[in-house]
Amino acid sequence: MQKTISKNTVFCLLVGAMMVYAMQAFNQILATGLRPDSFAVPVVQFIWLVPLAIAVQMFVARRLARKIAFAVSKPRLCAKGAAGMRLPIRIATACLMCLVMALIGTLAFARDNPDPLWLKYLRTLATNLPMALAFQLLVAEPVARAAARLVERCEANIRRQDARRETDKIPSEKGR
């Protein structure tokens, strides 16, 4: 979890975009088989799914995931205390996001299937949950954290260079 609101928003944006792309590609591969164009996700779907996933993650899943994680595993029982609560929160977030996004995907994309809605939803959830959980925990979040650290280092370097320029500028102005 990132510490500031802006870093948290960027983190959610990166994770949301990666998860939408990965799950769209995964479902496309399941539907059509692995082909050369399997990883080409339609832009129209990507454009409306990413903001929806980010909104669900920021306003619904994160708050509810914290409550679920703290109800299931207590920080004092975790080996690392509060830091040990990160994994239960991440798992709860991924599961909640999968529940909601599987419902949205079922409503939006499973019109061709004549089965009842609840069966389509359960089938979508059963196929997507393992992939979503593994991809979010092992790929999307670590990549987003690494990107956030890289941006933070670049910002720190820029601030240091600006501070050096200011200190170099001050003595030359005094000599005038």
C-alpha positions in Angstrom: 0.0 0.0 0.0 1.4 3.4 -1.0 1.7 6.1 1.6 0.3 9.2 -0.1 -3.0 9.7 -2.0 -1.3 10.5 -5.3 1.0 7.5 -5.1 -1.9 5.4 -4.1 -3.9 6.6 -7.1 -1.1 5.9 -9.5 -0.6 2.5 -7.9 -4.3 1.7 -8.3 -4.2 2.9 -11.9 -1.3 0.7 -12.8 -2.7 -2.4 -11.0 -6.1 -1.8 -12.5 -4.9 -1.4 -16.0 -2.6 -4.5 -15.8 -5.4 -6.6 -14.3 -8.0 -5.5 -16.9 -5.6 -6.3 -19.7 -4.5 -9.6 -18.3 -8.0 -10.8 -17.5 -9.3 -9.7 -20.9 -6.5 -11.5 -22.7 -7.1 -14.6 -20.4 -10.8 -14.7 -21.2 -10.1 -14.2 -24.9 -7.7 -17.1 -24.9 -10.2 -19.2 -23.1 -12.9 -18.4 -25.6 -10.9 -18.6 -28.9 -7.7 -20.6 -28.0 -4.2 -19.3 -28.1 -3.6 -17.4 -31.4 -1.2 -14.7 -32.5 -3.8 -12.0 -31.9 -4.9 -13.4 -28.5 -3.1 -10.6 -26.6 -4.8 -7.8 -28.6 -7.4 -6.6 -26.3 -10.1 -4.4 -27.9 -9.4 -0.8 -27.0 -13.1 0.1 -26.5 -13.5 -2.6 -23.8 -10.2 -1.5 -22.2 -11.2 2.2 -22.1 -14.4 1.6 -20.1 -13.2 -1.3 -18.0 -10.1 0.3 -16.5 -11.8 3.3 -14.9 -14.6 1.0 -13.7 -12.0 -1.4 -12.1 -10.1 1.5 -10.5 -13.3 2.9 -9.1 -14.4 -0.4 -7.7 -10.9 -1.0 -6.2 -10.6 2.4 -4.6 -14.1 2.9 -3.3 -15.4 -0.6 -2.6 -12.9 -3.4 -2.5 -10.1 -1.7 -0.5 -12.3 -0.6 2.4 -14.2 -3.9 2.5 -11.0 -5.9 2.1 -9.4 -4.3 5.1 -12.4 -5.1 7.3 -12.4 -8.7 6.0 -8.7 -9.1 6.5 -8.8 -7.7 10.0 -11.8 -9.9 10.9 -10.1 -13.1 9.6 -6.5 -12.6 10.8 -5.5 -10.4 13.7 -2.4 -8.2 13.5 -1.1 -9.3 16.9 -1.2 -12.9 15.7 0.8 -12.2 12.5 4.5 -12.7 12.6 5.3 -9.2 11.5 2.5 -7.4 13.2 0.8 -4.7 11.1 3.2 -5.4 8.2 2.1 -9.0 8.2 -1.5 -7.9 7.4 -0.5 -6.8 3.9 -0.9 -10.3 2.4 -4.4 -10.9 3.9 -5.5 -7.4 2.7 -4.1 -8.1 -0.8 -5.8 -11.5 -1.0 -9.1 -10.1 0.2 -8.8 -7.2 -2.3 -8.1 -9.6 -5.2 -11.0 -11.8 -4.3 -13.5 -9.0 -3.9 -12.3 -7.4 -7.2 -12.8 -10.7 -8.9 -16.3 -11.1 -7.5 -17.4 -7.7 -8.8 -15.5 -7.7 -12.1 -16.8 -11.3 -12.9 -20.3 -10.0 -12.4 -19.6 -7.0 -14.6 -18.0 -9.2 -17.2 -20.9 -11.6 -17.1 -23.5 -8.9 -17.6 -21.5 -7.2 -20.3 -20.0 -10.0 -22.4 -21.9 -13.3 -21.8 -25.0 -12.5 -23.8 -24.4 -15.3 -26.4 -24.6 -18.1 -23.8 -28.2 -19.3 -23.2 -27.5 -20.5 -19.6 -29.1 -18.7 -16.7 -27.2 -15.6 -15.5 -26.2 -17.1 -12.1 -24.6 -20.1 -13.9 -22.7 -17.8 -16.3 -21.5 -15.8 -13.3 -20.4 -18.9 -11.4 -18.6 -20.2 -14.4 -16.8 -16.9 -15.0 -15.9 -16.6 -11.4 -14.6 -20.2 -11.2 -12.3 -19.7 -14.2 -11.1 -16.2 -13.4 -10.5 -16.3 -9.7 -7.4 -18.4 -9.7 -5.8 -16.5 -12.5 -6.8 -13.1 -11.1 -5.5 -13.9 -7.6 -2.2 -15.3 -8.9 -1.6 -12.5 -11.5 -2.5 -9.7 -9.0 -0.3 -11.0 -6.2 2.7 -12.2 -8.3 2.8 -9.8 -11.2 0.6 -6.7 -11.2 1.3 -5.5 -7.6 5.0 -6.1 -7.6 5.4 -4.4 -11.0 3.3 -1.4 -9.9 5.3 -1.1 -6.7 8.6 -1.2 -8.6 7.3 1.4 -11.0 6.2 3.6 -8.0 9.6 3.2 -6.4 11.3 4.2 -9.7 9.1 7.3 -10.1 9.9 8.2 -6.5 13.6 7.9 -7.1 13.4 10.0 -10.2 11.5 12.7 -8.4 14.0 12.6 -5.6 16.9 13.0 -8.1 15.1 15.9 -9.7 14.6 17.6 -6.4 18.3 17.1 -5.5 19.4 18.6 -8.8 17.1 21.6 -8.3 18.5 22.1 -4.8 22.1 21.9 -6.1 21.2 24.5 -8.8 19.8 26.8 -6.2 22.8 26.5 -3.9 25.1 27.0 -6.9 23.2 30.1 -7.9 23.2 31.8 -4.5 27.0 32.4 -4.2 27.3 33.8 -7.7 24.5 36.3 -6.9 26.3 37.5 -3.7 29.4 38.4 -5.7 27.5 40.9 -7.8 
